[in-house]
Amino acid sequence: MTTSTLIWVAVIVVVVIAIAAVGYAIVQQQRRTRLRDRFGPEYERTVAEHDNRREAEQDLRSREQRVADLDIRPLDDDTRANYCSRWGEVQERFVDAPGFAVTEADQLVTSVMGDRGYPTDNFEDKISTLSVGHAQTLDHYRQAHEISGRAARKEASTEELRQAMVHYRALFLVLLHDDSPHPTRQEPGGR
C-alpha cells in the first residue's frame, strides 16, 4: 500500500469512528429524553440518589422492566364505585379522628394498588413501581407518607393531617381512574 492509500484509510476510519460516536451520543440523548419525559421529577431525584447518571438511568430502565412484568390492570366499575364510597367514609371520619383517617387513607391507597396488581410489600417498592406510570403524583405520595409517619408518633398538626389527606387523594384518584393496563405516560396529542 502506498502512503496516500494509508492516509485515506486512516481518514475513513477516523470518519467512521466519529460518525459512530455521534450516533451513540444521539441514541443516549434520546434515551435520556425518553426517561426524563416518562419519569418527570423522579428522573432528577433518582440521578441525585446515585453515584452517576448512567447508574440512575439503569435503575429507571430496571423499574420499567419490573413493571412490564407485572399484571397491572384497571379496576372494574363496581370495584371503583366501592372504593369511591370507602374514600367518602374516610373523609367523613377525618372530622372526628384526623389521625385515624390518614392511616385509613394510606391503607385504602395500598388496597387500590394491590387490586390493580402493584406490589404493596413496602413503601420503597411502591414508590419504585408507581414511578414508572405515575411519577407526577409521587411527591404527593411521599409527602402523605411522611406526614402519616409523624401522625403515628402524634407529631403532626391537624393542618398537616389535612394536607396528607389531600396528597393521598391525588394518588388515590389517579390509581382509581387510570384504565391503562400498563401505566404509560401519554404523549402530547394522545399518542
mmCIF file of the C-alpha atoms, coordinates in Angstrom:
data_MODEL
# 
_entry.id   MODEL 
# 
loop_
_atom_site.group_PDB 
_atom_site.id 
_atom_site.type_symbol 
_atom_site.label_atom_id 
_atom_site.label_alt_id 
_atom_site.label_comp_id 
_atom_site.label_asym_id 
_atom_site.label_entity_id 
_atom_site.label_seq_id 
_atom_site.pdbx_PDB_ins_code 
_atom_site.Cartn_x 
_atom_site.Cartn_y 
_atom_site.Cartn_z 
_atom_site.occupancy 
_atom_site.B_iso_or_equiv 
_atom_site.pdbx_formal_charge 
_atom_site.auth_seq_id 
_atom_site.auth_comp_id 
_atom_site.auth_asym_id 
_atom_site.auth_atom_id 
_atom_site.pdbx_PDB_model_num 
ATOM 1   C CA . MET A 1 1   ? 0.000   0.000  0.000  1.00 0.00 ? 1   MET A CA 1 
ATOM 2   C CA . THR A 1 2   ? 1.126   3.451  -0.766 1.00 0.00 ? 2   THR A CA 1 
ATOM 3   C CA . THR A 1 3   ? 1.349   6.252  1.740  1.00 0.00 ? 3   THR A CA 1 
ATOM 4   C CA . SER A 1 4   ? -1.591  8.085  0.198  1.00 0.00 ? 4   SER A CA 1 
ATOM 5   C CA . THR A 1 5   ? -3.738  4.932  0.416  1.00 0.00 ? 5   THR A CA 1 
ATOM 6   C CA . LEU A 1 6   ? -2.846  4.537  4.084  1.00 0.00 ? 6   LEU A CA 1 
ATOM 7   C CA . ILE A 1 7   ? -3.740  8.163  4.714  1.00 0.00 ? 7   ILE A CA 1 
ATOM 8   C CA . TRP A 1 8   ? -7.127  7.690  3.019  1.00 0.00 ? 8   TRP A CA 1 
ATOM 9   C CA . VAL A 1 9   ? -7.792  4.517  5.020  1.00 0.00 ? 9   VAL A CA 1 
ATOM 10  C CA . ALA A 1 10  ? -6.867  6.336  8.222  1.00 0.00 ? 10  ALA A CA 1 
ATOM 11  C CA . VAL A 1 11  ? -9.154  9.258  7.327  1.00 0.00 ? 11  VAL A CA 1 
ATOM 12  C CA . ILE A 1 12  ? -12.026 6.896  6.543  1.00 0.00 ? 12  ILE A CA 1 
ATOM 13  C CA . VAL A 1 13  ? -11.500 5.015  9.819  1.00 0.00 ? 13  VAL A CA 1 
ATOM 14  C CA . VAL A 1 14  ? -11.484 8.303  11.757 1.00 0.00 ? 14  VAL A CA 1 
ATOM 15  C CA . VAL A 1 15  ? -14.646 9.469  9.967  1.00 0.00 ? 15  VAL A CA 1 
ATOM 16  C CA . VAL A 1 16  ? -16.419 6.151  10.667 1.00 0.00 ? 16  VAL A CA 1 
ATOM 17  C CA . ILE A 1 17  ? -15.420 6.322  14.342 1.00 0.00 ? 17  ILE A CA 1 
ATOM 18  C CA . ALA A 1 18  ? -16.621 9.939  14.556 1.00 0.00 ? 18  ALA A CA 1 
ATOM 19  C CA . ILE A 1 19  ? -19.951 9.037  12.939 1.00 0.00 ? 19  ILE A CA 1 
ATOM 20  C CA . ALA A 1 20  ? -20.365 6.098  15.313 1.00 0.00 ? 20  ALA A CA 1 
ATOM 21  C CA . ALA A 1 21  ? -19.562 8.329  18.289 1.00 0.00 ? 21  ALA A CA 1 
ATOM 22  C CA . VAL A 1 22  ? -22.086 10.942 17.170 1.00 0.00 ? 22  VAL A CA 1 
ATOM 23  C CA . GLY A 1 23  ? -24.685 8.219  16.577 1.00 0.00 ? 23  GLY A CA 1 
ATOM 24  C CA . TYR A 1 24  ? -24.040 6.773  20.038 1.00 0.00 ? 24  TYR A CA 1 
ATOM 25  C CA . ALA A 1 25  ? -24.358 10.230 21.627 1.00 0.00 ? 25  ALA A CA 1 
ATOM 26  C CA . ILE A 1 26  ? -27.647 10.840 19.794 1.00 0.00 ? 26  ILE A CA 1 
ATOM 27  C CA . VAL A 1 27  ? -29.079 7.492  20.906 1.00 0.00 ? 27  VAL A CA 1 
ATOM 28  C CA . GLN A 1 28  ? -28.007 8.154  24.509 1.00 0.00 ? 28  GLN A CA 1 
ATOM 29  C CA . GLN A 1 29  ? -29.611 11.608 24.422 1.00 0.00 ? 29  GLN A CA 1 
ATOM 30  C CA . GLN A 1 30  ? -32.850 10.157 23.019 1.00 0.00 ? 30  GLN A CA 1 
ATOM 31  C CA . ARG A 1 31  ? -32.918 7.535  25.800 1.00 0.00 ? 31  ARG A CA 1 
ATOM 32  C CA . ARG A 1 32  ? -32.248 10.217 28.403 1.00 0.00 ? 32  ARG A CA 1 
ATOM 33  C CA . THR A 1 33  ? -35.007 12.420 26.990 1.00 0.00 ? 33  THR A CA 1 
ATOM 34  C CA . ARG A 1 34  ? -37.446 9.489  26.965 1.00 0.00 ? 34  ARG A CA 1 
ATOM 35  C CA . LEU A 1 35  ? -36.625 8.670  30.590 1.00 0.00 ? 35  LEU A CA 1 
ATOM 36  C CA . ARG A 1 36  ? -36.974 12.330 31.618 1.00 0.00 ? 36  ARG A CA 1 
ATOM 37  C CA . ASP A 1 37  ? -40.340 12.550 29.879 1.00 0.00 ? 37  ASP A CA 1 
ATOM 38  C CA . ARG A 1 38  ? -41.601 9.320  31.401 1.00 0.00 ? 38  ARG A CA 1 
ATOM 39  C CA . PHE A 1 39  ? -40.332 9.812  34.945 1.00 0.00 ? 39  PHE A CA 1 
ATOM 40  C CA . GLY A 1 40  ? -40.622 13.595 35.244 1.00 0.00 ? 40  GLY A CA 1 
ATOM 41  C CA . PRO A 1 41  ? -39.278 14.840 38.580 1.00 0.00 ? 41  PRO A CA 1 
ATOM 42  C CA . GLU A 1 42  ? -38.453 11.263 39.592 1.00 0.00 ? 42  GLU A CA 1 
ATOM 43  C CA . TYR A 1 43  ? -35.681 11.274 36.961 1.00 0.00 ? 43  TYR A CA 1 
ATOM 44  C CA . GLU A 1 44  ? -33.754 14.057 38.701 1.00 0.00 ? 44  GLU A CA 1 
ATOM 45  C CA . ARG A 1 45  ? -34.412 12.578 42.139 1.00 0.00 ? 45  ARG A CA 1 
ATOM 46  C CA . THR A 1 46  ? -33.016 9.224  41.010 1.00 0.00 ? 46  THR A CA 1 
ATOM 47  C CA . VAL A 1 47  ? -29.948 10.844 39.428 1.00 0.00 ? 47  VAL A CA 1 
ATOM 48  C CA . ALA A 1 48  ? -29.283 12.685 42.703 1.00 0.00 ? 48  ALA A CA 1 
ATOM 49  C CA . GLU A 1 49  ? -29.540 9.413  44.663 1.00 0.00 ? 49  GLU A CA 1 
ATOM 50  C CA . HIS A 1 50  ? -26.981 7.552  42.501 1.00 0.00 ? 50  HIS A CA 1 
ATOM 51  C CA . ASP A 1 51  ? -23.255 7.970  42.001 1.00 0.00 ? 51  ASP A CA 1 
ATOM 52  C CA . ASN A 1 52  ? -23.664 8.803  38.338 1.00 0.00 ? 52  ASN A CA 1 
ATOM 53  C CA . ARG A 1 53  ? -26.294 9.369  35.656 1.00 0.00 ? 53  ARG A CA 1 
ATOM 54  C CA . ARG A 1 54  ? -25.623 6.021  33.952 1.00 0.00 ? 54  ARG A CA 1 
ATOM 55  C CA . GLU A 1 55  ? -26.447 4.078  37.145 1.00 0.00 ? 55  GLU A CA 1 
ATOM 56  C CA . ALA A 1 56  ? -29.563 6.173  37.719 1.00 0.00 ? 56  ALA A CA 1 
ATOM 57  C CA . GLU A 1 57  ? -30.798 5.605  34.182 1.00 0.00 ? 57  GLU A CA 1 
ATOM 58  C CA . GLN A 1 58  ? -30.153 1.881  34.508 1.00 0.00 ? 58  GLN A CA 1 
ATOM 59  C CA . ASP A 1 59  ? -32.212 1.913  37.715 1.00 0.00 ? 59  ASP A CA 1 
ATOM 60  C CA . LEU A 1 60  ? -35.088 3.639  35.891 1.00 0.00 ? 60  LEU A CA 1 
ATOM 61  C CA . ARG A 1 61  ? -34.920 1.173  32.993 1.00 0.00 ? 61  ARG A CA 1 
ATOM 62  C CA . SER A 1 62  ? -34.940 -1.693 35.531 1.00 0.00 ? 62  SER A CA 1 
ATOM 63  C CA . ARG A 1 63  ? -38.087 -0.228 37.073 1.00 0.00 ? 63  ARG A CA 1 
ATOM 64  C CA . GLU A 1 64  ? -39.705 -0.155 33.641 1.00 0.00 ? 64  GLU A CA 1 
ATOM 65  C CA . GLN A 1 65  ? -38.836 -3.811 33.114 1.00 0.00 ? 65  GLN A CA 1 
ATOM 66  C CA . ARG A 1 66  ? -40.189 -4.858 36.532 1.00 0.00 ? 66  ARG A CA 1 
ATOM 67  C CA . VAL A 1 67  ? -43.469 -3.048 35.854 1.00 0.00 ? 67  VAL A CA 1 
ATOM 68  C CA . ALA A 1 68  ? -43.718 -4.545 32.363 1.00 0.00 ? 68  ALA A CA 1 
ATOM 69  C CA . ASP A 1 69  ? -43.579 -7.982 34.006 1.00 0.00 ? 69  ASP A CA 1 
ATOM 70  C CA . LEU A 1 70  ? -46.475 -7.161 36.377 1.00 0.00 ? 70  LEU A CA 1 
ATOM 71  C CA . ASP A 1 71  ? -50.130 -7.753 35.679 1.00 0.00 ? 71  ASP A CA 1 
ATOM 72  C CA . ILE A 1 72  ? -51.296 -4.130 36.127 1.00 0.00 ? 72  ILE A CA 1 
ATOM 73  C CA . ARG A 1 73  ? -54.985 -3.926 35.367 1.00 0.00 ? 73  ARG A CA 1 
ATOM 74  C CA . PRO A 1 74  ? -57.781 -1.366 35.566 1.00 0.00 ? 74  PRO A CA 1 
ATOM 75  C CA . LEU A 1 75  ? -60.499 -1.654 38.165 1.00 0.00 ? 75  LEU A CA 1 
ATOM 76  C CA . ASP A 1 76  ? -63.962 -2.748 37.145 1.00 0.00 ? 76  ASP A CA 1 
ATOM 77  C CA . ASP A 1 77  ? -66.819 -0.283 37.658 1.00 0.00 ? 77  ASP A CA 1 
ATOM 78  C CA . ASP A 1 78  ? -68.200 -1.982 40.792 1.00 0.00 ? 78  ASP A CA 1 
ATOM 79  C CA . THR A 1 79  ? -64.810 -2.054 42.491 1.00 0.00 ? 79  THR A CA 1 
ATOM 80  C CA . ARG A 1 80  ? -64.185 1.562  41.537 1.00 0.00 ? 80  ARG A CA 1 
ATOM 81  C CA . ALA A 1 81  ? -67.575 2.593  42.963 1.00 0.00 ? 81  ALA A CA 1 
ATOM 82  C CA . ASN A 1 82  ? -66.849 0.665  46.169 1.00 0.00 ? 82  ASN A CA 1 
ATOM 83  C CA . TYR A 1 83  ? -63.529 2.466  46.568 1.00 0.00 ? 83  TYR A CA 1 
ATOM 84  C CA . CYS A 1 84  ? -65.167 5.841  45.946 1.00 0.00 ? 84  CYS A CA 1 
ATOM 85  C CA . SER A 1 85  ? -67.680 5.081  48.675 1.00 0.00 ? 85  SER A CA 1 
ATOM 86  C CA . ARG A 1 86  ? -64.956 3.997  51.073 1.00 0.00 ? 86  ARG A CA 1 
ATOM 87  C CA . TRP A 1 87  ? -62.965 7.158  50.358 1.00 0.00 ? 87  TRP A CA 1 
ATOM 88  C CA . GLY A 1 88  ? -66.022 9.231  51.218 1.00 0.00 ? 88  GLY A CA 1 
ATOM 89  C CA . GLU A 1 89  ? -66.286 7.413  54.553 1.00 0.00 ? 89  GLU A CA 1 
ATOM 90  C CA . VAL A 1 90  ? -62.611 8.069  55.301 1.00 0.00 ? 90  VAL A CA 1 
ATOM 91  C CA . GLN A 1 91  ? -63.082 11.764 54.552 1.00 0.00 ? 91  GLN A CA 1 
ATOM 92  C CA . GLU A 1 92  ? -66.086 11.913 56.873 1.00 0.00 ? 92  GLU A CA 1 
ATOM 93  C CA . ARG A 1 93  ? -64.066 10.324 59.686 1.00 0.00 ? 93  ARG A CA 1 
ATOM 94  C CA . PHE A 1 94  ? -61.400 12.979 59.291 1.00 0.00 ? 94  PHE A CA 1 
ATOM 95  C CA . VAL A 1 95  ? -63.577 15.499 61.127 1.00 0.00 ? 95  VAL A CA 1 
ATOM 96  C CA . ASP A 1 96  ? -63.638 13.473 64.360 1.00 0.00 ? 96  ASP A CA 1 
ATOM 97  C CA . ALA A 1 97  ? -60.426 11.442 64.050 1.00 0.00 ? 97  ALA A CA 1 
ATOM 98  C CA . PRO A 1 98  ? -57.959 13.030 61.613 1.00 0.00 ? 98  PRO A CA 1 
ATOM 99  C CA . GLY A 1 99  ? -55.004 10.814 62.533 1.00 0.00 ? 99  GLY A CA 1 
ATOM 100 C CA . PHE A 1 100 ? -57.046 7.658  62.143 1.00 0.00 ? 100 PHE A CA 1 
ATOM 101 C CA . ALA A 1 101 ? -58.469 8.899  58.826 1.00 0.00 ? 101 ALA A CA 1 
ATOM 102 C CA . VAL A 1 102 ? -54.966 9.492  57.456 1.00 0.00 ? 102 VAL A CA 1 
ATOM 103 C CA . THR A 1 103 ? -53.993 5.938  58.418 1.00 0.00 ? 103 THR A CA 1 
ATOM 104 C CA . GLU A 1 104 ? -57.133 4.654  56.690 1.00 0.00 ? 104 GLU A CA 1 
ATOM 105 C CA . ALA A 1 105 ? -56.356 6.746  53.601 1.00 0.00 ? 105 ALA A CA 1 
ATOM 106 C CA . ASP A 1 106 ? -52.925 5.144  53.405 1.00 0.00 ? 106 ASP A CA 1 
ATOM 107 C CA . GLN A 1 107 ? -54.447 1.685  53.748 1.00 0.00 ? 107 GLN A CA 1 
ATOM 108 C CA . LEU A 1 108 ? -57.057 2.479  51.095 1.00 0.00 ? 108 LEU A CA 1 
ATOM 109 C CA . VAL A 1 109 ? -54.401 3.649  48.611 1.00 0.00 ? 109 VAL A CA 1 
ATOM 110 C CA . THR A 1 110 ? -52.449 0.452  49.306 1.00 0.00 ? 110 THR A CA 1 
ATOM 111 C CA . SER A 1 111 ? -55.589 -1.610 48.776 1.00 0.00 ? 111 SER A CA 1 
ATOM 112 C CA . VAL A 1 112 ? -56.276 0.036  45.400 1.00 0.00 ? 112 VAL A CA 1 
ATOM 113 C CA . MET A 1 113 ? -52.674 -0.582 44.401 1.00 0.00 ? 113 MET A CA 1 
ATOM 114 C CA . GLY A 1 114 ? -52.992 -4.252 45.331 1.00 0.00 ? 114 GLY A CA 1 
ATOM 115 C CA . ASP A 1 115 ? -56.245 -4.669 43.405 1.00 0.00 ? 115 ASP A CA 1 
ATOM 116 C CA . ARG A 1 116 ? -54.619 -3.041 40.372 1.00 0.00 ? 116 ARG A CA 1 
ATOM 117 C CA . GLY A 1 117 ? -51.702 -5.511 40.536 1.00 0.00 ? 117 GLY A CA 1 
ATOM 118 C CA . TYR A 1 118 ? -48.996 -3.323 42.047 1.00 0.00 ? 118 TYR A CA 1 
ATOM 119 C CA . PRO A 1 119 ? -46.707 -4.757 44.714 1.00 0.00 ? 119 PRO A CA 1 
ATOM 120 C CA . THR A 1 120 ? -47.593 -3.462 48.174 1.00 0.00 ? 120 THR A CA 1 
ATOM 121 C CA . ASP A 1 121 ? -44.916 -5.016 50.391 1.00 0.00 ? 121 ASP A CA 1 
ATOM 122 C CA . ASN A 1 122 ? -43.087 -1.861 51.424 1.00 0.00 ? 122 ASN A CA 1 
ATOM 123 C CA . PHE A 1 123 ? -43.060 1.844  50.721 1.00 0.00 ? 123 PHE A CA 1 
ATOM 124 C CA . GLU A 1 124 ? -39.874 1.845  48.616 1.00 0.00 ? 124 GLU A CA 1 
ATOM 125 C CA . ASP A 1 125 ? -41.244 -0.902 46.341 1.00 0.00 ? 125 ASP A CA 1 
ATOM 126 C CA . LYS A 1 126 ? -44.486 1.023  45.973 1.00 0.00 ? 126 LYS A CA 1 
ATOM 127 C CA . ILE A 1 127 ? -42.627 4.208  45.056 1.00 0.00 ? 127 ILE A CA 1 
ATOM 128 C CA . SER A 1 128 ? -40.351 2.398  42.630 1.00 0.00 ? 128 SER A CA 1 
ATOM 129 C CA . THR A 1 129 ? -43.258 0.729  40.852 1.00 0.00 ? 129 THR A CA 1 
ATOM 130 C CA . LEU A 1 130 ? -45.509 3.774  40.801 1.00 0.00 ? 130 LEU A CA 1 
ATOM 131 C CA . SER A 1 131 ? -42.690 5.900  39.390 1.00 0.00 ? 131 SER A CA 1 
ATOM 132 C CA . VAL A 1 132 ? -42.996 4.157  36.025 1.00 0.00 ? 132 VAL A CA 1 
ATOM 133 C CA . GLY A 1 133 ? -46.511 5.309  35.199 1.00 0.00 ? 133 GLY A CA 1 
ATOM 134 C CA . HIS A 1 134 ? -47.404 7.799  37.902 1.00 0.00 ? 134 HIS A CA 1 
ATOM 135 C CA . ALA A 1 135 ? -44.224 9.782  38.531 1.00 0.00 ? 135 ALA A CA 1 
ATOM 136 C CA . GLN A 1 136 ? -46.155 13.055 38.568 1.00 0.00 ? 136 GLN A CA 1 
ATOM 137 C CA . THR A 1 137 ? -48.042 12.009 41.729 1.00 0.00 ? 137 THR A CA 1 
ATOM 138 C CA . LEU A 1 138 ? -45.108 10.523 43.643 1.00 0.00 ? 138 LEU A CA 1 
ATOM 139 C CA . ASP A 1 139 ? -44.367 13.718 45.529 1.00 0.00 ? 139 ASP A CA 1 
ATOM 140 C CA . HIS A 1 140 ? -47.937 13.638 46.808 1.00 0.00 ? 140 HIS A CA 1 
ATOM 141 C CA . TYR A 1 141 ? -47.443 10.081 47.989 1.00 0.00 ? 141 TYR A CA 1 
ATOM 142 C CA . ARG A 1 142 ? -44.078 10.792 49.601 1.00 0.00 ? 142 ARG A CA 1 
ATOM 143 C CA . GLN A 1 143 ? -45.432 13.803 51.476 1.00 0.00 ? 143 GLN A CA 1 
ATOM 144 C CA . ALA A 1 144 ? -48.544 11.938 52.622 1.00 0.00 ? 144 ALA A CA 1 
ATOM 145 C CA . HIS A 1 145 ? -46.426 9.009  53.792 1.00 0.00 ? 145 HIS A CA 1 
ATOM 146 C CA . GLU A 1 146 ? -44.062 11.282 55.705 1.00 0.00 ? 146 GLU A CA 1 
ATOM 147 C CA . ILE A 1 147 ? -46.942 13.067 57.447 1.00 0.00 ? 147 ILE A CA 1 
ATOM 148 C CA . SER A 1 148 ? -48.624 9.735  58.160 1.00 0.00 ? 148 SER A CA 1 
ATOM 149 C CA . GLY A 1 149 ? -45.463 8.547  59.892 1.00 0.00 ? 149 GLY A CA 1 
ATOM 150 C CA . ARG A 1 150 ? -45.376 11.663 62.044 1.00 0.00 ? 150 ARG A CA 1 
ATOM 151 C CA . ALA A 1 151 ? -49.081 11.256 62.784 1.00 0.00 ? 151 ALA A CA 1 
ATOM 152 C CA . ALA A 1 152 ? -48.441 7.736  64.084 1.00 0.00 ? 152 ALA A CA 1 
ATOM 153 C CA . ARG A 1 153 ? -45.993 9.301  66.562 1.00 0.00 ? 153 ARG A CA 1 
ATOM 154 C CA . LYS A 1 154 ? -48.548 12.049 67.388 1.00 0.00 ? 154 LYS A CA 1 
ATOM 155 C CA . GLU A 1 155 ? -46.231 14.695 65.897 1.00 0.00 ? 155 GLU A CA 1 
ATOM 156 C CA . ALA A 1 156 ? -48.466 16.068 63.117 1.00 0.00 ? 156 ALA A CA 1 
ATOM 157 C CA . SER A 1 157 ? -50.800 19.036 63.356 1.00 0.00 ? 157 SER A CA 1 
ATOM 158 C CA . THR A 1 158 ? -54.378 18.903 62.111 1.00 0.00 ? 158 THR A CA 1 
ATOM 159 C CA . GLU A 1 159 ? -53.386 21.080 59.145 1.00 0.00 ? 159 GLU A CA 1 
ATOM 160 C CA . GLU A 1 160 ? -50.610 18.652 58.252 1.00 0.00 ? 160 GLU A CA 1 
ATOM 161 C CA . LEU A 1 161 ? -53.072 15.762 58.512 1.00 0.00 ? 161 LEU A CA 1 
ATOM 162 C CA . ARG A 1 162 ? -55.421 17.644 56.194 1.00 0.00 ? 162 ARG A CA 1 
ATOM 163 C CA . GLN A 1 163 ? -52.527 18.053 53.740 1.00 0.00 ? 163 GLN A CA 1 
ATOM 164 C CA . ALA A 1 164 ? -51.813 14.317 53.986 1.00 0.00 ? 164 ALA A CA 1 
ATOM 165 C CA . MET A 1 165 ? -55.437 13.608 53.024 1.00 0.00 ? 165 MET A CA 1 
ATOM 166 C CA . VAL A 1 166 ? -55.107 15.940 50.021 1.00 0.00 ? 166 VAL A CA 1 
ATOM 167 C CA . HIS A 1 167 ? -51.907 14.168 48.963 1.00 0.00 ? 167 HIS A CA 1 
ATOM 168 C CA . TYR A 1 168 ? -53.376 10.688 49.398 1.00 0.00 ? 168 TYR A CA 1 
ATOM 169 C CA . ARG A 1 169 ? -56.461 11.752 47.473 1.00 0.00 ? 169 ARG A CA 1 
ATOM 170 C CA . ALA A 1 170 ? -54.335 12.878 44.492 1.00 0.00 ? 170 ALA A CA 1 
ATOM 171 C CA . LEU A 1 171 ? -52.736 9.442  44.162 1.00 0.00 ? 171 LEU A CA 1 
ATOM 172 C CA . PHE A 1 172 ? -55.973 7.632  45.021 1.00 0.00 ? 172 PHE A CA 1 
ATOM 173 C CA . LEU A 1 173 ? -57.845 9.332  42.167 1.00 0.00 ? 173 LEU A CA 1 
ATOM 174 C CA . VAL A 1 174 ? -55.082 8.646  39.658 1.00 0.00 ? 174 VAL A CA 1 
ATOM 175 C CA . LEU A 1 175 ? -54.971 4.970  40.614 1.00 0.00 ? 175 LEU A CA 1 
ATOM 176 C CA . LEU A 1 176 ? -58.747 4.690  40.678 1.00 0.00 ? 176 LEU A CA 1 
ATOM 177 C CA . HIS A 1 177 ? -59.374 6.196  37.258 1.00 0.00 ? 177 HIS A CA 1 
ATOM 178 C CA . ASP A 1 178 ? -56.324 5.067  35.290 1.00 0.00 ? 178 ASP A CA 1 
ATOM 179 C CA . ASP A 1 179 ? -57.718 2.448  32.926 1.00 0.00 ? 179 ASP A CA 1 
ATOM 180 C CA . SER A 1 180 ? -54.479 1.592  31.168 1.00 0.00 ? 180 SER A CA 1 
ATOM 181 C CA . PRO A 1 181 ? -53.395 -1.986 31.776 1.00 0.00 ? 181 PRO A CA 1 
ATOM 182 C CA . HIS A 1 182 ? -49.760 -0.907 31.947 1.00 0.00 ? 182 HIS A CA 1 
ATOM 183 C CA . PRO A 1 183 ? -49.037 2.605  33.118 1.00 0.00 ? 183 PRO A CA 1 
ATOM 184 C CA . THR A 1 184 ? -47.551 4.707  30.387 1.00 0.00 ? 184 THR A CA 1 
ATOM 185 C CA . ARG A 1 185 ? -47.177 8.413  30.046 1.00 0.00 ? 185 ARG A CA 1 
ATOM 186 C CA . GLN A 1 186 ? -49.453 9.850  27.392 1.00 0.00 ? 186 GLN A CA 1 
ATOM 187 C CA . GLU A 1 187 ? -47.590 11.796 24.760 1.00 0.00 ? 187 GLU A CA 1 
ATOM 188 C CA . PRO A 1 188 ? -48.953 15.115 23.511 1.00 0.00 ? 188 PRO A CA 1 
ATOM 189 C CA . GLY A 1 189 ? -51.742 14.538 21.065 1.00 0.00 ? 189 GLY A CA 1 
ATOM 190 C CA . GLY A 1 190 ? -52.849 11.345 22.788 1.00 0.00 ? 190 GLY A CA 1 
ATOM 191 C CA . ARG A 1 191 ? -50.362 9.029  21.045 1.00 0.00 ? 191 ARG A CA 1 
# 
